[in-house]
Amino acid sequence: MTDLYLRIYDIVRKIPSGRATSYGAIAKFIGSPKGARMVGWAMNQSHSFSEFMPAHRVVNRFGMLSGKHHFPGKNIMQELLENEGIVIIDDQIQDFENVFWDPMKELDMDFI
């Protein structure tokens, strides 16, 4: 596992329950604004950890559950988000702008 993935996982662990962020927002925070796919790859790898990783809280820039097929079961990602009070319709977070957690605003830049 790379140091970069470890930094991404540290950020993902900070996303509060009931909130979600995007792959791109995390990439921008770590200084790689075009690295959204890399963040997605890190989320795919996170499923191999025994420690809980709230990867379900990371979605695409439109609030779509684009990574849902990487979770076990058909609707696990949606169920996890709904259990936190997030409304999902047709694989998209509703009212995403109010659910959105922006690490640029929520975390100190010294965090990375």
Phi and psi in degrees as GROMACS dihedral restraints (atoms count N, CA, C in turn):
[ dihedral_restraints ]
;  ai    aj    ak    al  type     phi  dphi    fc
    3     4     5     6     1   -86.5    20    10
    4     5     6     7     1   160.0    20    10
    6     7     8     9     1   -60.5    20    10
    7     8     9    10     1   -34.9    20    10
    9    10    11    12     1   -62.5    20    10
   10    11    12    13     1   -45.0    20    10
   12    13    14    15     1   -61.8    20    10
   13    14    15    16     1   -40.1    20    10
   15    16    17    18     1   -62.0    20    10
   16    17    18    19     1   -39.6    20    10
   18    19    20    21     1   -64.8    20    10
   19    20    21    22     1   -41.9    20    10
   21    22    23    24     1   -60.6    20    10
   22    23    24    25     1   -45.6    20    10
   24    25    26    27     1   -63.5    20    10
   25    26    27    28     1   -36.2    20    10
   27    28    29    30     1   -61.4    20    10
   28    29    30    31     1   -39.9    20    10
   30    31    32    33     1   -67.4    20    10
   31    32    33    34     1   -46.4    20    10
   33    34    35    36     1   -60.7    20    10
   34    35    36    37     1   -37.0    20    10
   36    37    38    39     1   -64.6    20    10
   37    38    39    40     1   -19.5    20    10
   39    40    41    42     1   -85.7    20    10
   40    41    42    43     1   -13.3    20    10
   42    43    44    45     1   -66.9    20    10
   43    44    45    46     1   120.3    20    10
   45    46    47    48     1   -69.8    20    10
   46    47    48    49     1   154.0    20    10
   48    49    50    51     1   -58.1    20    10
   49    50    51    52     1   138.2    20    10
   51    52    53    54     1    86.7    20    10
   52    53    54    55     1     3.5    20    10
   54    55    56    57     1  -126.9    20    10
   55    56    57    58     1   163.4    20    10
   57    58    59    60     1  -146.7    20    10
   58    59    60    61     1   156.1    20    10
   60    61    62    63     1  -133.6    20    10
   61    62    63    64     1   179.4    20    10
   63    64    65    66     1  -112.2    20    10
   64    65    66    67     1   159.5    20    10
   66    67    68    69     1   -57.0    20    10
   67    68    69    70     1   -43.2    20    10
   69    70    71    72     1   -65.7    20    10
   70    71    72    73     1   -36.7    20    10
   72    73    74    75     1   -64.6    20    10
   73    74    75    76     1   -39.0    20    10
   75    76    77    78     1   -68.0    20    10
   76    77    78    79     1   -44.3    20    10
   78    79    80    81     1   -59.0    20    10
   79    80    81    82     1   -43.7    20    10
   81    82    83    84     1   -61.9    20    10
   82    83    84    85     1   -41.8    20    10
   84    85    86    87     1   -63.0    20    10
   85    86    87    88     1   -36.5    20    10
   87    88    89    90     1   -85.8    20    10
   88    89    90    91     1     4.6    20    10
   90    91    92    93     1    89.8    20    10
   91    92    93    94     1    18.5    20    10
   93    94    95    96     1  -130.0    20    10
   94    95    96    97     1    70.6    20    10
   96    97    98    99     1   -59.0    20    10
   97    98    99   100     1   -18.3    20    10
   99   100   101   102     1  -103.2    20    10
  100   101   102   103     1    17.7    20    10
  102   103   104   105     1  -101.5    20    10
  103   104   105   106     1    27.3    20    10
  105   106   107   108     1   -59.6    20    10
  106   107   108   109     1   -39.9    20    10
  108   109   110   111     1   -63.9    20    10
  109   110   111   112     1   -38.0    20    10
  111   112   113   114     1   -61.4    20    10
  112   113   114   115     1   -40.6    20    10
  114   115   116   117     1   -63.7    20    10
  115   116   117   118     1   -39.8    20    10
  117   118   119   120     1   -60.7    20    10
  118   119   120   121     1   -41.8    20    10
  120   121   122   123     1   -63.6    20    10
  121   122   123   124     1   -39.8    20    10
  123   124   125   126     1   -63.0    20    10
  124   125   126   127     1   -39.9    20    10
  126   127   128   129     1   -64.4    20    10
  127   128   129   130     1   -38.9    20    10
  129   130   131   132     1   -61.7    20    10
  130   131   132   133     1   -39.6    20    10
  132   133   134   135     1   -71.6    20    10
  133   134   135   136     1   -24.4    20    10
  135   136   137   138     1   -65.5    20    10
  136   137   138   139     1   -19.8    20    10
  138   139   140   141     1   -69.6    20    10
  139   140   141   142     1   -12.8    20    10
  141   142   143   144     1   -86.9    20    10
  142   143   144   145     1    -5.2    20    10
  144   145   146   147     1   -78.7    20    10
  145   146   147   148     1   147.0    20    10
  147   148   149   150     1   -80.2    20    10
  148   149   150   151     1   -28.1    20    10
  150   151   152   153     1   -75.1    20    10
  151   152   153   154     1   139.3    20    10
  153   154   155   156     1   -62.4    20    10
  154   155   156   157     1   130.6    20    10
  156   157   158   159     1  -124.7    20    10
  157   158   159   160     1   119.3    20    10
  159   160   161   162     1   -76.9    20    10
  160   161   162   163     1    53.9    20    10
  162   163   164   165     1   -61.3    20    10
  163   164   165   166     1   -22.4    20    10
  165   166   167   168     1   -64.2    20    10
  166   167   168   169     1   -17.4    20    10
  168   169   170   171     1   -87.1    20    10
  169   170   171   172     1     4.5    20    10
  171   172   173   174     1  -113.0    20    10
  172   173   174   175     1   120.0    20    10
  174   175   176   177     1  -131.8    20    10
  175   176   177   178     1  -179.7    20    10
  177   178   179   180     1   -79.0    20    10
  178   179   180   181     1   176.6    20    10
  180   181   182   183     1   -65.3    20    10
  181   182   183   184     1   -14.7    20    10
  183   184   185   186     1   -99.1    20    10
  184   185   186   187     1     1.1    20    10
  186   187   188   189     1    84.5    20    10
  187   188   189   190     1    12.5    20    10
  189   190   191   192     1   -80.2    20    10
  190   191   192   193     1   143.5    20    10
  192   193   194   195     1   -82.1    20    10
  193   194   195   196     1    63.2    20    10
  195   196   197   198     1   -68.2    20    10
  196   197   198   199     1   -20.2    20    10
  198   199   200   201     1   -98.6    20    10
  199   200   201   202     1    11.4    20    10
  201   202   203   204     1   -61.9    20    10
  202   203   204   205     1   -28.3    20    10
  204   205   206   207     1   -73.4    20    10
  205   206   207   208     1    -6.8    20    10
  207   208   209   210     1   -91.2    20    10
  208   209   210   211     1    -1.5    20    10
  210   211   212   213     1   -98.0    20    10
  211   212   213   214     1   148.3    20    10
  213   214   215   216     1   -68.4    20    10
  214   215   216   217     1   139.6    20    10
  216   217   218   219     1    84.8    20    10
  217   218   219   220     1   158.9    20    10
  219   220   221   222     1   -71.7    20    10
  220   221   222   223     1   -39.9    20    10
  222   223   224   225     1  -125.1    20    10
  223   224   225   226     1    25.1    20    10
  225   226   227   228     1   -60.4    20    10
  226   227   228   229     1   -44.9    20    10
  228   229   230   231     1   -59.3    20    10
  229   230   231   232     1   -46.9    20    10
  231   232   233   234     1   -62.3    20    10
  232   233   234   235     1   -45.4    20    10
  234   235   236   237     1   -61.3    20    10
  235   236   237   238     1   -40.9    20    10
  237   238   239   240     1   -62.7    20    10
  238   239   240   241     1   -44.0    20    10
  240   241   242   243     1   -66.5    20    10
  241   242   243   244     1   -42.7    20    10
  243   244   245   246     1   -64.5    20    10
  244   245   246   247     1   -35.0    20    10
  246   247   248   249     1   -63.4    20    10
  247   248   249   250     1   -19.7    20    10
  249   250   251   252     1   -97.1    20    10
  250   251   252   253     1     6.2    20    10
  252   253   254   255     1    92.8    20    10
  253   254   255   256     1     6.8    20    10
  255   256   257   258     1   -87.9    20    10
  256   257   258   259     1   133.3    20    10
  258   259   260   261     1   -91.1    20    10
  259   260   261   262     1   128.7    20    10
  261   262   263   264     1  -121.0    20    10
  262   263   264   265     1   130.0    20    10
  264   265   266   267     1  -131.8    20    10
  265   266   267   268     1   127.3    20    10
  267   268   269   270     1    51.6    20    10
  268   269   270   271     1    48.4    20    10
  270   271   272   273     1    63.2    20    10
  271   272   273   274     1    22.9    20    10
  273   274   275   276     1  -131.1    20    10
  274   275   276   277     1   134.4    20    10
  276   277   278   279     1   -67.2    20    10
  277   278   279   280     1   128.8    20    10
  279   280   281   282     1   -84.3    20    10
  280   281   282   283     1   144.9    20    10
  282   283   284   285     1    58.5    20    10
  283   284   285   286     1    41.5    20    10
  285   286   287   288     1   -56.6    20    10
  286   287   288   289     1   -35.6    20    10
  288   289   290   291     1   -62.1    20    10
  289   290   291   292     1   -28.4    20    10
  291   292   293   294     1   -88.8    20    10
  292   293   294   295     1   -22.1    20    10
  294   295   296   297     1   -86.2    20    10
  295   296   297   298     1   -24.1    20    10
  297   298   299   300     1   -59.4    20    10
  298   299   300   301     1   130.7    20    10
  300   301   302   303     1  -110.5    20    10
  301   302   303   304     1   116.0    20    10
  303   304   305   306     1  -101.2    20    10
  304   305   306   307     1   109.9    20    10
  306   307   308   309     1   -60.9    20    10
  307   308   309   310     1   -25.5    20    10
  309   310   311   312     1   -65.2    20    10
  310   311   312   313     1   -28.5    20    10
  312   313   314   315     1   -97.9    20    10
  313   314   315   316     1   -28.8    20    10
  315   316   317   318     1   -92.9    20    10
  316   317   318   319     1   -24.0    20    10
  318   319   320   321     1  -115.5    20    10
  319   320   321   322     1   148.0    20    10
  321   322   323   324     1   -73.5    20    10
  322   323   324   325     1   137.4    20    10
  324   325   326   327     1   -60.9    20    10
  325   326   327   328     1   -21.6    20    10
  327   328   329   330     1   -70.6    20    10
  328   329   330   331     1   -12.8    20    10
  330   331   332   333     1   -58.7    20    10
  331   332   333   334     1   -39.0    20    10
